[in-house]
Amino acid sequence: DRKDDQVNRDYDQTAAFSEWDFRKPLLTNMSALERTIDERPSFMVRKGPYKLMMQKLADSNEMDMMFDLNQDPFEVNNLLGKYSMDADENVIAKAEHLRCLLLDWMIRLDNGQYFSDPANNYGEGQGDINEVRNRQKWRQIGLWSSGSMNDPLEFGHVSWTGSRFVRHEWLYLGTRLEESYVITSASIIGKDSVFFSVDEASLVNRRFGRHACESIRVTFQANIWAEAPSLDASLILEILKDGETSARSFRVPLILTDVNFKTRRTTAIRSVDALGGKHSSAAGRRVARNAASMFGVVMLLQALVGIL
């Protein structure tokens, strides 16, 4: 029953997650398990072409792995490296982003404390959320972002809500060092910035520190659309580190990957007219056609207002 404009509204819904645990009791001793908790990676998160697999325990010496499935569909090249200390900062930022998505997922599903109670891991560890948050088998870096000039924020499937086209996407920030930051400014620039928005009031003066997964929602919306092949718009963030006087600037281009969505509105109008055809009376059909006609008038007035 969720409306289309609610997709991705409260959290990123375009990632896939899984948990697997191969342990089971020994047939000869039901109080003991035949495998260790870190014999295999236990969590997987995928967004786009990137797939991250992580161990359950923060202190496990087993590897975490991340793959680019577009370039490496057979998962041969672990981008984090064998000991996860040689990966560059762009790769680490991608791993941190996927970790944050995994943590968000576990927190949302933790009403019964499934991911926070150690009892659900046979008493091992401090709960999955704490273990994944504290695990650091790849190189620690300071301020990272899930987007950059070379890694734009891509907007997926745009939905028609009955009055406008809408799509929400999320940018993540964080740090793995003992340091604190504050967001001092958030804005959208570019000749097509009118199509995008960010809640600057809720972002300015927002603070975050070590282990944070700071998420920023950016919204695309349009009442009319000319099917532009590309847009000129970027998210600009100014972020100040505690103890410093100069803010660091992040510029993240906003890319609309779904540009041919205009027909979804006309499809919706045809659906209204088709509904009228199901009415038993001619009056009912006229009501439906008039509703569709009024809709077209409203859209024309909106276009004229935009021109003036």
Salt bridges, closest charged atoms under 4 A:
ASP5 OD2 - ARG164 NH2 3.76
ASP10 OD1 - ARG9 NE 3.58
ASP12 OD2 - LYS47 NZ 2.98
GLU19 OE2 - LYS56 NZ 2.71
ASP21 OD2 - ARG23 NH2 2.65
GLU39 OE2 - ARG35 NH1 3.16
GLU39 OE2 - ARG40 NH1 3.68
ASP64 OD2 - ARG135 NE 2.79
GLU75 OE2 - LYS51 NZ 2.77
GLU96 OE1 - ARG99 NE 3.08
GLU96 OE2 - ARG176 NE 3.74
GLU124 OE2 - ARG23 NH1 2.96
ASP128 OD2 - LYS56 NZ 3.12
ASP151 OD2 - LYS94 NZ 3.42
GLU169 OE2 - ARG167 NE 2.81
GLU178 OE2 - ARG210 NH1 2.90
GLU179 OE1 - LYS241 NZ 3.22
ASP192 OD2 - LYS191 NZ 3.41
GLU214 OE2 - ARG206 NH1 2.94
ASP242 OD2 - ARG207 NH2 2.52
ASP258 OD2 - ARG264 NH1 2.82
